[in-house]
Amino acid sequence: MDHTAAPQTPMITRSVFLDKEHPAAWRALNGLGLKAKEAAEDAGLDRTLIELLNVRISQINGCAFCLDLHVGDALTNGESAQRLAVLPAWRDADLFTEKERAALTLAEAVTNISDAHAREREGTLARKHLTAAEFSAVSWLAITMNAFNRVSIVSRHPVRKPRS
């Protein structure tokens, strides 16, 4: 018997698409996402900023499926390729308005929620440029986008190849 071989880990042979296994839960999450987007629009946040936040949150979480989807939506809604390209380093680029910077700061704080001191500090900074309605809407957008990212990452939703 060979005791030097590394233990074998079980192979996952197929993904479990959470949205397909429990469609009612998925529909509820979609409903929450629509309400969060509606709250953002009611608070005066434009579609470009909403998609910018979706992309940034998905970058932080490393969700390929959501990045593919929301980068396309951002471009469709008028976002520039340049701003999307520098989004991971947005703090070092003068391409974003004060309101966008505040929203990005808050979305990152909500996404990286485990650091309470940073969350408090970033929330205070964001409140200097966001109304209560905008602050709440950005928070809800971040909460729902984080949930969508987690569903897609756990489900291993594939990025579709472009059509030729």
C-alpha positions in Angstrom: 0.0 0.0 0.0 1.4 3.4 -1.0 1.1 5.8 2.0 3.0 8.6 0.2 0.2 9.6 -2.2 -1.8 12.7 -1.4 -5.4 12.1 -0.3 -7.9 12.4 -3.2 -10.5 15.1 -3.0 -13.9 14.3 -4.4 -14.5 15.9 -7.8 -17.5 18.0 -8.3 -19.0 16.6 -11.5 -21.7 19.2 -12.0 -22.7 22.6 -10.7 -25.8 23.0 -8.7 -27.6 26.1 -10.1 -29.2 27.5 -6.9 -31.7 29.5 -9.1 -32.9 26.3 -10.8 -33.0 24.2 -7.6 -35.1 26.8 -5.7 -36.8 29.0 -8.3 -39.1 30.7 -5.7 -36.1 31.9 -3.7 -34.5 33.1 -6.9 -37.7 35.0 -7.9 -37.7 36.6 -4.5 -34.1 37.8 -4.9 -34.9 39.1 -8.3 -37.9 41.0 -6.8 -35.7 42.5 -4.2 -33.2 43.5 -6.8 -35.9 45.2 -8.8 -37.1 47.1 -5.7 -33.5 48.1 -4.9 -33.1 49.5 -8.5 -36.5 51.2 -8.2 -35.4 52.8 -4.9 -32.2 54.0 -6.5 -34.0 55.6 -9.5 -36.5 57.2 -7.1 -33.6 58.6 -5.1 -32.3 60.2 -8.3 -29.4 57.8 -9.1 -29.1 57.3 -12.8 -28.8 54.0 -14.6 -25.1 54.6 -15.4 -24.2 54.9 -11.7 -26.3 51.9 -10.8 -24.4 49.8 -13.3 -21.1 51.2 -12.3 -21.8 50.1 -8.7 -22.9 46.6 -10.0 -19.6 46.3 -11.8 -17.5 47.4 -8.9 -19.2 45.1 -6.4 -18.8 42.2 -8.9 -15.1 43.0 -9.3 -14.5 42.9 -5.5 -16.4 39.6 -5.3 -14.8 38.1 -8.4 -18.0 37.2 -10.0 -17.3 36.5 -13.7 -20.9 35.9 -14.7 -22.1 39.2 -13.1 -19.1 41.2 -14.5 -19.9 40.0 -18.0 -23.6 40.9 -17.6 -23.1 44.3 -15.9 -20.2 45.6 -18.0 -22.4 45.0 -21.0 -25.3 46.8 -19.3 -23.0 49.7 -18.3 -21.7 50.2 -21.8 -25.3 50.0 -23.2 -26.3 52.7 -20.7 -23.6 55.1 -21.7 -20.7 54.2 -19.5 -17.3 54.7 -21.1 -14.8 51.9 -21.6 -12.1 54.1 -20.0 -14.0 54.5 -16.7 -14.8 50.8 -16.6 -11.1 50.0 -17.3 -9.9 52.1 -14.4 -12.8 51.3 -12.0 -10.6 49.0 -9.8 -8.4 52.0 -9.2 -11.1 54.7 -9.2 -9.6 56.5 -6.2 -6.6 57.3 -8.3 -8.5 58.6 -11.3 -10.2 62.0 -11.6 -12.9 60.5 -13.9 -15.6 60.2 -11.2 -17.9 62.9 -9.7 -18.1 63.4 -6.0 -21.4 61.7 -5.8 -20.1 58.7 -7.8 -17.0 58.5 -5.5 -19.3 58.6 -2.4 -21.5 55.8 -3.9 -18.5 53.7 -4.7 -17.0 54.3 -1.3 -20.3 53.2 0.3 -20.8 50.2 -2.0 -17.3 49.0 -1.2 -17.9 49.4 2.6 -21.1 47.4 2.4 -19.4 44.7 0.3 -16.4 44.5 2.6 -18.7 44.5 5.7 -16.4 42.7 8.2 -14.3 45.8 8.9 -16.6 47.8 11.2 -14.2 50.8 11.6 -13.7 51.2 7.9 -17.5 50.8 7.3 -18.2 53.5 9.8 -15.6 55.8 8.4 -16.6 55.2 4.8 -20.3 55.6 5.6 -19.6 59.0 7.3 -17.6 60.1 4.2 -20.4 59.0 1.9 -23.0 60.9 3.8 -21.2 64.2 2.9 -22.3 63.7 -0.7 -25.3 61.4 -0.6 -28.8 62.2 0.7 -30.4 59.8 3.1 -32.4 58.3 0.2 -29.3 58.0 -1.9 -27.3 56.4 0.9 -30.1 53.9 1.6 -30.5 53.1 -2.1 -26.8 52.6 -2.7 -26.8 50.3 0.4 -29.7 48.3 -1.0 -28.0 48.0 -4.4 -24.9 46.7 -2.7 -26.7 44.3 -0.6 -28.6 42.8 -3.5 -25.6 42.8 -5.9 -23.6 40.9 -3.2 -26.4 38.4 -3.0 -26.5 37.9 -6.8 -22.7 37.5 -6.9 -22.9 34.8 -4.3 -25.6 32.9 -6.1 -23.7 33.0 -9.3 -20.3 32.1 -7.7 -21.7 29.2 -5.7 -23.8 28.0 -8.7 -20.7 28.4 -11.0 -22.8 30.2 -13.6 -20.8 30.2 -16.8 -19.9 33.2 -18.8 -21.4 32.7 -22.2 -19.1 32.9 -25.2 -19.8 35.8 -27.5 -21.9 35.2 -30.6 -20.0 35.6 -33.9 
